[in-house]
Each structure stands twice: as C-alpha cells, then as structure tokens.
Amino acid sequence: MRVLVTGGTGYLGRPLIHALVARGHAVRAVVRAASACRLADGAEAVVADPLEAGSYSAAGCEAFVHLIGVSHPSPWKAEQFQAVDVRSVEVAVRAAREAAISHFIYLSVAHPAPVMRAYIAARERCEQMVCEAGLNATLVRPWYVLGPGHRWPYILKPIYRLLESVPSKRAAALRLGLVTREQMIAALVAAAEHPASGVRVLEVPEIRKAALAAGHS
C-alpha cells in the first residue's frame, strides 16, 4: 500500500513511518525543507509547505495519514490551532479529494473534555471538514499519549483507576484515558491496513483494543 503521511518528522510521525515501512508499505512524507533530514529511513520526502494549498499532491497513494498539529498544546495557543491545525487540514482534505484518496486518517483529540476548549474546538472543526469532504475516513481521538518526554501523566494513573470504578465517571474516564505511543502507532497502522467505509471513530478504548490485537498491551 502507498501511504502519504503529513507530520512525519514528529513525535508520532517518525515511529509511524518506521512501522509502515517495516510492514512493507511505501511511504511518502510531506516535510518542510528544514525538516527533511529528520525523516525516518525508508520514506520518500515530499518537500512542501503543508499550510499552502497545492504545494503537494497525494496522487498515487491509497491512504493519507494527517498528523500535523501544534506541538505541546496549551490554552494560550488558540490562534496557532487555527493557523496550523485547521489550515493544514483544509489543505490536506483538498489534496486527498483531488487524488481520490481511498482512506483518510486524521489524528484528532478526545472530546468533550472540561479543559483545552480552544484546542478541542479546532480539532472538532477539522473533523467536520473531513466528514463534509465525503472521504472514507478514520478519526483517531487520543487524549494524552505517553512516551519519551511525555511521561508526567503516569502520576494520574491511580486517579484514573479510581474514576473508572465509579459508574457515573467510568465512561468519561475511559474516553479521556492515557495511551502509550506504541499503542497509538499500532492503532494507526491497523487503521491504515483496514480502511474504513464511511467515517469511523477510534476513541481511547478502541485505540487500546487495536493495539492489543497487534500485541501491544
């Protein structure tokens, strides 16, 4: 399978490309010129501006994985969410439609949630654009992804276990649960290899289930 990846030099992008290549898929990655040197081995670099319409093409690819977003989201980055997250999806959806992409995978965020309202609003708008485009799509909704440099939420695990034991809180605690980077990569690979028909949503429980099926607990 030929897969186009945006955000391929980031926290999830590099290991995702490595996993896709290891499974025999041909990967093209949209990167800025300054970031091309950080691209994982085995991927073809497509040097472009992912915020500029028409700067890259998805022609020849079956799947499109869109990972671009503002790094380290915080409440005071509302303008950046619009300029980067929303704009990059506008460009990506256009490229996907022009190339008649069979399956579009969008990394969103779990919602609703009591915090990060501007971030969630931007991601909800992005999901809306994907759905309105009429693409077969998978919307992946993690909350916090644990991994190198992203481990402090481990201290919250006892609180999560407590909330999951309370019937009135269980559903929200599971939906806003923690996942590891390995679980995310496994879920993204599984989504790419098993395309959606229509729009499919992977919440945290589904991400964990997909990862478990791939051997990642």
N, C-alpha and C positions, 0 to 999 in steps of 0.2 A: 504494500500500500504506500502511496505517496502522500506525505503529510506536510502541510505548511504550519509552522509554529511562529507566533509572534511572542516577544518577551523571552526569547530563547537563551539569553545570557543571564537570566535572573535566578532567584532562589529556587524556583520550581522548574524553570526552563532548561537549565543545564542538565539536571538529572533526568528530566523527561526525555530530552533528546537522546541522552546516553541509553536509556531504556528502550526507546523506539528503535534506535539503530541496532542494539543488541538483539532485538527480535526480528531483524531483517527488513525493517521498513526504511524507505527512502525519505529523508527529512530535508526540507528546505526551511531555512530560518531567516526571518526578516530582522535585520540588525542595522543599527547606525554604523557608519564607518569607524567611529572611535571604539565601538564595542566588538567589532568583528574578531579581534584577537582573543576574546574570551569565549568564543563559541566552542561547544563541545566537539570533539573529533567525530568525523563521520557525517556531519551535516553540511549541506551546501549553503553558503551565505548568500543572502539576497540583500545587498546594501541599499537601504531606502529610508525614508522618513515615515514611520508608521502613523504620523499625525497628518500627513499630506495625502489627500485623495489622488489616486492614480499613480502614486510613487512606486507601487509594486503590484504584481499580478499573482493570482493564485492558480492560474491556468495549469492544467496537467495534474493537479492534486485532487485526491478524493476527499481528504479530511483537512480541517482547518482548526487548529487549537490556538485560541486567543488568551494569552496570559498577561498582557500589558496592564499595568496599573501603577498608581503612585506607591512608592515604597514606604514602608512604615506609616500606614495611615494614622491620622490623628484628627481631632475635631477642628483644628485650625487650618486644615488643608482643603477646605471646601472648594476654593477656586481651582486648585490643582486637580481635584477629582473631575471637574467639568472639562478642564483643558486637556487632561491626559486620558483618564478612564473613558469618559463619554466620547471624546473626539476620536480616540483610537478605535472604538467600536463602530462609530459611524463609517470610518474608512474601511475597517475590516469587513463589515457587512456588505458594503458596496463591492469590495473585491471578491467576496465569496459569491455574491449573486452574479457578477459578471463572468465568473469562472464556472458557474453552475456546480458549486461545491456540493457533494453528496451529504456531508455531515459537518456541522459547525459546533465546536465545543467551546463554551465560554466559562472562564473561571470567574464566578460571581462571589457572593458572600451570603452567609446565613442571615435570614431575616424573617420576621421582625425581631428587633432587639432593643433594649432600653438605652443603648449608648450608640455612638458613632452614626448619628442620624444623617448627616450630610453624605457620609461615605455610602451608607445603605441606600439613600435616595439616588445617588449617582449610579450605583450598581443596578438598582431596580429599573432605572431609565435605560440602562444598557440591555438588560434582559428584555425589556419592552421592544427595543429596536430589533433585537434578534428575532423575537416572535413575529413582529409585524413584517419582517422581511420574507416570511414564508419558508424559511430554511428548516430542514431536518436538523434539530439541534439538541445538544445536551447542556443543561445549565448546572454547573457544579457549585455547590454552596457550602464551603467550609466556613468555620468561624476563625479559630486560631490554629495555625499549622506549626507544630513543634518541630525543631530541628536545630542544626548548628546556628548559634547566635539567637535562637528563638526558644529558649527553654524556661524562662521565668514562670510561665503559667503552670508548670508542674506543681507549684505550691498550691494551686487551686484544686488539684485533683480530689482531696478529701471533701471539699465543699461540693464538687460535682457529684460525688458518690452519695452525699447526704441528700442533695436535691433530687437525685434520681430515685431515692427511696420514698419520696413524698409524692403520692399520687397526683396532686394538683400541680406539681412542679416538674414532674418527670418528662413530659413531652418537650417542654422548653429547654430543660437541661440537656436532653439528648440532642436536640436540634442545634443548640449552641455549644456542643461538646468540643473537646480537643481531638485533633487528629495529628498524626506524625507526617513528616514529609514523605516517608516511604509509603504510607497509606495513600497519600494524595497521588503520588506517581503511579502506584498500582491502579488506582481508580481511573486516572486519566488515560492510561494505556488501555485498560479494559473498555472504557468508553469509546476510544478510537477504533478498537478492534471489533466492537459490537455496536454498530451505528444505530442511532435512534430513528424511528419512523414518527414524524411529527416532532413534538417537543417533550423531552424527558428531563426530569429534575432529580439530581442526586443531592439529597440532604446529608448531614453528617452520618446518620445511621446507614444510609446506602453506600456512602464512601467507605465506611468501615467494613461493610459486607462485601463490597467488591474487592477490597484489599485482602480480606480474609480468604476469599476464594482464590486469590493469587498467591496465597502463602504468607501474607504479612498480617500479623496479629496486632 
